[in-house]
Amino acid sequence: MGRKKSRKKNKKKELRRKQKSKGIDKNIKAGKKDEPKDEPKKENSKEKIKETKKEAKPTQKRKKPEKKWPRAVGSLAAALAVVALGLLAFHFLVGFPRLAEEVQGILYPADAEEEYIEELKQYLRELEKEIEEEGETPERLRSMGEAYRELARYSGDTAERKEYLQSYTGAYGELVEEDPEDGEKYAELGSAYWQAFKWVDFYMEEDDLAEEYLKNARRSFENAVEYRPEEAAYHRYLGSVYLRLKQDIPDDGEEEIEARKDYLDEALASFRQARELEPDRARSFTNLGHVYRRLAALKNRNGGEEEDNAAGEYLRKAGEKYSRAMQLKPEDVYNYIVLYEINLKLGREEQAEEMASRVHGVVKENIEKAEDPQEQARDRFYWAWLLENYYREPGEAKVQLRWITGHTEKGSRWYMEARNALERLEEVEKPERVTDTVY
């Protein structure tokens, strides 16, 4: 019996030896095949990830790693800065009168203002040295003016901003002195004065300086129209200045009211000329509507049946102009808003409701189409108007206005409009119904 057992054991050992020599280690109990013992088992990375996910407890929160900016981000920022400076230099050298939007978007995000200001100052030092050595040219003067304009935009010091604005307008003044019969250069000077006026009026309590810039803008655009009467844009700019001059006159006496009307008549003549030159431009009709609305407001101040009838006639004329502008440019929400208010004043409740409904639809469509925050700003502003004046939700209007101030450039039109509207909402209690307020 002992020999039989030993033979069986020897046969089993021999069998195992032969199986091992073929690379198969048979696990008799489990009935499984394993990899050869002389090779390490290869791990499948996908399987490992799956196993890790299975083992992780779903309720256990992992700690967020600290944000460490990789070197690649710094390299990318440096590369973008080089590209931006190259573009900036190119536009300055070719005499482009405004900094390109793509350069602005790269160079002065909110978190890089100080760096951008230093770059501008360095650029100005180099430009002044170049002018000293090689002399002034129209391109260099324009470049100098635009650099000072950007410094004024981002300066937080009132005295400093005042100095930059004077240098900004001064550079374009020198441009005109070189060729005092060039209408285009007068228009550029007028634009510089107009921009300086808006920033002084918005950021600084300097009424005399603001008035000076506004009057200089008027003279410059009058000269531009004289030398280039065929340019519709110059007539529109001049009409806008006349409208703003009208606002600065007190309206507490007959003489003041007459002076206001004189400016409105001047604005009306300028906008009519612009319409004659560009009969299919929506903006020309919108501007005419502005004048008629203000003429109606002047008539309303006097009271009496005759004045009321005249005011109503002006409002109807304004409505016709805004309706024509709406037909030419249906995506411009502003015309719908003004038509809503005009229809309310004329007692046309049904038409007013229709305009409010259109505002809602067009604003929603425009915001969905917009790919850039700057493009959204205008329509979000009008959405804020609708929330405040139609839906009676000033709190929701503030949300939209704060979005605009957080996503648009300082000094830009919609940034300033949104800030003004926010200040008004936070300081003035809203009456039960408002029908004559358009941002």
C-alpha positions in Angstrom: 0.0 0.0 0.0 2.8 2.3 0.9 4.5 1.8 -2.5 1.2 2.4 -4.4 0.8 5.8 -2.5 4.3 6.8 -3.3 3.9 5.9 -6.9 0.7 8.1 -7.1 2.6 11.0 -5.5 5.4 10.6 -7.9 3.0 10.6 -10.9 1.4 13.8 -9.6 4.8 15.5 -9.1 5.8 14.5 -12.7 2.5 15.8 -14.1 3.0 19.2 -12.2 6.6 19.4 -13.5 5.4 18.9 -17.1 2.6 21.5 -16.7 5.1 24.1 -15.3 7.4 23.5 -18.2 4.6 24.5 -20.5 4.1 27.8 -18.6 0.8 26.8 -17.0 0.4 26.8 -13.2 -2.9 25.1 -12.7 -4.8 25.9 -9.6 -6.6 22.7 -9.0 -8.9 24.0 -6.2 -10.0 27.2 -8.0 -9.8 25.7 -11.5 -8.2 29.1 -12.9 -5.2 29.9 -15.1 -2.7 32.4 -13.9 0.2 34.2 -15.7 3.6 32.3 -15.6 5.3 32.8 -12.3 8.5 34.0 -13.9 6.7 37.1 -15.5 5.2 39.9 -13.4 1.5 40.4 -13.8 0.7 43.4 -16.1 -1.8 45.9 -14.7 -4.5 47.2 -16.9 -4.8 51.0 -16.3 -8.4 51.2 -17.3 -9.3 48.3 -15.0 -7.3 50.0 -12.2 -9.3 53.2 -12.6 -12.5 51.2 -12.5 -11.5 49.4 -9.3 -10.5 52.7 -7.7 -13.9 54.1 -8.5 -15.6 51.1 -7.0 -13.6 51.3 -3.8 -14.1 55.1 -3.3 -16.8 56.0 -0.9 -19.4 58.2 -2.6 -20.1 60.3 0.5 -16.4 61.0 1.1 -15.4 64.5 -0.2 -11.9 64.9 -1.5 -10.0 68.0 -0.6 -9.5 70.5 -3.3 -5.8 70.9 -4.2 -4.3 74.3 -3.9 -4.3 76.4 -7.1 -0.8 76.6 -8.4 -0.4 78.4 -11.8 1.8 76.2 -14.0 4.7 77.6 -15.9 2.7 77.2 -19.1 0.2 79.9 -18.0 3.0 82.4 -17.5 4.5 81.5 -20.8 1.1 82.0 -22.5 0.5 85.3 -20.8 3.9 86.5 -22.0 3.2 85.3 -25.5 -0.1 87.2 -25.5 1.5 90.3 -24.2 4.1 90.2 -27.1 1.3 89.7 -29.7 -0.8 92.5 -28.1 2.2 94.9 -28.1 2.9 94.0 -31.7 -0.7 94.7 -32.7 -0.7 97.9 -30.7 2.5 99.2 -32.4 1.1 98.3 -35.8 -2.1 100.3 -35.3 -0.2 103.2 -34.0 2.3 103.2 -36.8 -0.3 103.1 -39.5 -2.2 105.9 -37.9 -5.4 104.0 -36.9 -7.3 106.6 -34.9 -8.6 104.2 -32.3 -7.0 101.3 -30.5 -8.2 98.0 -32.0 -10.7 96.1 -29.9 -8.6 92.9 -30.0 -5.7 94.8 -28.5 -7.8 96.3 -25.8 -9.2 92.9 -24.9 -5.8 91.4 -24.5 -4.0 94.3 -22.8 -6.4 95.6 -20.2 -8.5 93.1 -18.4 -9.5 94.3 -15.0 -6.8 92.4 -13.2 -4.0 93.8 -15.3 -4.8 97.5 -15.2 -1.6 98.5 -13.4 0.6 96.6 -15.8 -1.3 98.2 -18.8 -0.8 101.7 -17.4 2.9 101.1 -17.0 3.1 99.9 -20.6 1.3 103.0 -21.8 3.6 105.3 -19.9 6.6 103.5 -21.3 5.2 103.7 -24.8 4.6 107.5 -24.4 8.2 108.0 -23.2 9.5 106.2 -26.3 7.1 108.1 -28.6 8.0 111.5 -27.2 11.7 110.7 -27.7 10.9 109.6 -31.3 9.0 112.9 -31.9 11.9 114.9 -30.4 14.4 113.2 -32.7 12.4 112.8 -35.9 9.6 115.4 -35.6 5.8 115.2 -35.4 3.6 113.3 -37.9 -0.2 112.9 -37.9 0.3 109.2 -37.0 2.4 110.0 -34.0 0.0 112.7 -32.8 -2.9 110.3 -33.0 -1.0 107.6 -31.2 -0.1 110.0 -28.4 -3.7 111.1 -28.1 -5.0 107.6 -27.9 -2.4 106.6 -25.3 -3.4 109.6 -23.1 -7.1 108.7 -23.6 -6.4 105.2 -22.2 -4.5 106.6 -19.3 -7.4 108.8 -18.5 -9.8 105.9 -18.7 -8.0 103.9 -16.0 -6.7 106.7 -13.8 -8.2 106.7 -10.3 -6.9 110.1 -9.4 -9.0 113.1 -10.4 -6.1 115.5 -10.9 -4.2 112.9 -12.9 -7.2 112.1 -15.1 -7.7 115.8 -15.7 -4.1 116.2 -16.9 -4.4 113.1 -19.2 -7.6 114.4 -20.8 -5.9 117.8 -21.5 -3.0 115.9 -23.2 -5.5 113.7 -25.1 -7.4 116.7 -26.6 -4.2 118.6 -27.0 -2.7 116.0 -29.3 -5.7 116.2 -31.6 -5.5 120.0 -31.4 -2.0 119.9 -32.7 -3.2 117.6 -35.5 -5.7 120.3 -36.6 -3.1 123.0 -36.4 -1.0 121.2 -39.0 -4.0 121.3 -41.5 -6.7 123.7 -40.4 -8.9 123.1 -43.4 -9.2 119.3 -43.0 -12.8 118.4 -42.0 -11.8 114.9 -40.9 -9.2 116.2 -38.4 -11.8 118.6 -37.0 -14.1 115.6 -36.6 -11.4 113.7 -34.7 -10.8 116.7 -32.5 -14.5 117.0 -31.8 -14.7 113.3 -30.9 -11.8 113.8 -28.4 -13.6 116.8 -26.8 -16.9 114.8 -26.7 -15.2 111.8 -25.0 -13.4 114.1 -22.5 -16.7 115.9 -21.7 -18.5 112.6 -21.0 -15.7 111.4 -18.7 -15.6 114.7 -16.8 -19.3 114.8 -16.6 -19.4 111.2 -15.2 -16.3 110.8 -13.0 -15.5 114.4 -11.9 -17.4 117.2 -10.3 -16.0 119.8 -12.7 -18.9 121.5 -14.3 -16.9 124.4 -15.8 -14.4 122.0 -17.4 -17.2 119.8 -18.7 -18.9 122.8 -20.3 -15.6 123.9 -21.8 -15.1 120.5 -23.4 -18.7 120.4 -24.7 -18.5 123.8 -26.3 -15.1 122.9 -27.9 -16.8 119.8 -29.3 -19.5 121.9 -30.8 -17.0 124.2 -32.5 -15.0 121.3 -33.8 -17.9 119.5 -35.4 -19.2 122.8 -36.9 -15.8 123.1 -38.6 -16.0 119.5 -39.7 -19.4 120.0 -41.3 -18.2 123.2 -43.0 -15.2 121.5 -44.6 -16.8 118.1 -45.2 -20.6 118.8 -45.6 -21.1 115.5 -47.5 -20.3 113.4 -44.4 -23.5 112.3 -42.7 -21.7 111.2 -39.5 -20.4 114.7 -38.8 -24.0 116.1 -39.0 -25.1 113.4 -36.5 -22.3 114.2 -34.1 -23.1 117.9 -34.2 -26.8 117.2 -33.6 -25.9 115.1 -30.6 -23.8 118.0 -29.2 -26.7 120.4 -29.7 -29.0 118.0 -27.8 -26.6 117.9 -24.9 -26.1 121.6 -24.8 -29.9 122.0 -24.5 -29.9 119.9 -21.3 -27.4 122.2 -19.6 -29.7 125.2 -19.7 -32.0 125.7 -16.7 -35.6 125.6 -17.6 -37.0 127.9 -14.9 -37.7 131.0 -17.2 -39.0 132.0 -20.6 -35.6 133.0 -21.8 -34.1 129.7 -20.8 -36.9 127.7 -22.4 -36.4 129.7 -25.6 -32.7 129.0 -25.6 -33.4 125.3 -25.2 -35.7 125.4 -28.2 -33.0 127.1 -30.2 -30.6 124.2 -29.6 -33.4 121.7 -30.4 -34.0 123.5 -33.7 -30.2 123.3 -34.4 -30.2 119.6 -33.6 -33.3 119.0 -35.8 -31.6 120.7 -38.8 -28.4 118.6 -38.3 -30.3 115.3 -38.0 -32.4 116.2 -41.1 -29.3 116.8 -43.1 -27.9 113.5 -41.9 -31.1 111.7 -43.0 -30.9 113.4 -46.4 -27.4 112.0 -46.9 -28.2 108.6 -45.5 -32.0 108.0 -46.0 -31.9 104.3 -45.1 -29.9 104.6 -41.9 -32.0 103.8 -38.8 -30.0 106.1 -36.5 -31.0 109.2 -38.5 -34.7 108.5 -37.7 -34.0 107.7 -34.1 -32.2 111.0 -33.6 -35.1 112.9 -35.2 -37.5 111.1 -32.8 -35.3 112.3 -29.9 -35.7 116.0 -30.9 -39.5 115.7 -31.3 -39.8 114.1 -27.9 -37.9 117.0 -26.3 -40.0 119.6 -28.2 -43.1 117.9 -26.8 -41.6 118.0 -23.3 -41.0 121.8 -23.7 -44.6 122.3 -24.7 -45.9 120.3 -21.8 -44.2 122.7 -19.4 -46.4 125.6 -20.4 -49.7 123.9 -19.9 -53.0 125.0 -21.6 -55.0 123.3 -24.3 -53.0 124.7 -27.2 -49.7 123.6 -25.7 -51.1 120.2 -25.0 -52.2 119.8 -28.6 -48.8 120.9 -29.8 -47.1 118.5 -27.5 -49.3 115.6 -28.7 -48.5 116.5 -32.3 -44.7 116.4 -31.5 -45.2 113.0 -29.8 -47.0 111.6 -32.8 -44.1 112.8 -35.1 -41.6 111.3 -32.7 -43.6 108.0 -32.9 -43.4 108.0 -36.7 -39.6 108.5 -36.7 -39.1 105.7 -34.1 -41.4 103.4 -36.1 -39.4 104.0 -39.2 -36.1 103.3 -37.4 -37.7 100.1 -36.0 -38.5 99.0 -39.5 -34.9 99.7 -40.7 -33.3 98.0 -37.7 -35.7 95.7 -35.9 -33.0 94.3 -33.6 -32.5 97.7 -31.9 -34.5 97.5 -28.7 -34.3 101.2 -27.9 -36.9 102.1 -30.5 -39.4 99.7 -29.0 -38.9 101.1 -25.5 -39.5 104.7 -26.6 -42.6 103.7 -28.6 -43.9 101.9 -25.5 -43.6 105.2 -23.5 -45.0 107.4 -26.3 -48.0 105.1 -26.7 -48.7 105.3 -23.0 -48.6 109.1 -23.1 -51.0 109.2 -26.0 -53.4 106.8 -24.3 -52.7 103.8 -26.6 -52.6 101.1 -24.0 -52.9 98.2 -26.5 -50.0 99.5 -28.7 -47.9 100.1 -25.6 -48.4 96.5 -24.4 -47.4 95.2 -27.9 -44.1 97.2 -27.7 -43.3 95.9 -24.3 -43.9 92.3 -25.5 -41.6 93.0 -28.5 -38.9 94.3 -26.1 -39.0 91.0 -24.2 -38.7 88.9 -27.3 -36.0 90.9 -29.1 -33.8 91.3 -25.9 -34.0 87.6 -25.2 -33.0 86.7 -28.8 -30.2 89.3 -28.9 -28.7 88.0 -25.6 -28.8 84.4 -26.8 -27.0 85.4 -30.1 -24.3 87.5 -28.4 -21.0 85.8 -28.1 -19.2 88.6 -26.1 -20.1 90.4 -22.8 -19.6 93.7 -24.6 -22.3 92.7 -27.1 -24.7 91.6 -24.3 -24.3 94.8 -22.3 -26.7 96.9 -24.4 -29.5 94.4 -24.4 -29.1 93.5 -20.7 -29.4 97.2 -20.0 -32.7 97.3 -21.9 -33.8 94.2 -20.1 -33.1 96.0 -16.8 -35.3 98.8 -18.1 -38.2 96.4 -18.8 -37.8 94.7 -15.4 -38.0 98.1 -13.6 -40.6 99.9 -15.6 -42.9 97.2 -16.9 -42.6 94.2 -14.6 -42.0 96.5 -11.5 -39.1 94.4 -10.3 -36.3 96.9 -9.5 -34.3 94.3 -7.5 -34.0 92.1 -10.6 -33.1 95.2 -12.7 -30.2 95.8 -10.3 -28.9 92.3 -10.9 -28.7 93.0 -14.7 -27.1 96.4 -14.1 -24.5 94.9 -11.8 -23.7 92.3 -14.4 -23.0 95.0 -16.9 -20.6 97.0 -14.6 -18.8 93.7 -13.8 -18.3 92.7 -17.5 -17.7 95.9 -19.4 -14.8 98.2 -19.7 -14.5 101.3 -17.5 -15.6 104.4 -19.3 -17.5 102.6 -22.0 -21.0 103.8 -22.8 -22.9 100.9 -21.2 -20.7 100.8 -18.1 -21.5 104.5 -17.4 -25.2 104.0 -18.3 -25.5 101.0 -15.9 -23.7 102.8 -13.1 -26.0 105.9 -13.4 -29.1 103.6 -13.4 -27.8 101.7 -10.4 -27.2 105.0 -8.5 -30.7 106.2 -9.3 -32.3 102.9 -8.3 -30.5 102.9 -5.0 -31.2 106.5 -4.1 -34.6 107.3 -5.5 -37.8 105.5 -4.4 -39.7 104.3 -7.5 -43.1 106.0 -8.1 -46.1 103.8 -8.8 -45.8 104.2 -12.6 -43.2 105.9 -14.7 -43.8 106.6 -18.4 -41.1 109.2 -19.3 -37.9 107.6 -18.2 -35.7 106.0 -20.9 -32.1 105.2 -20.0 
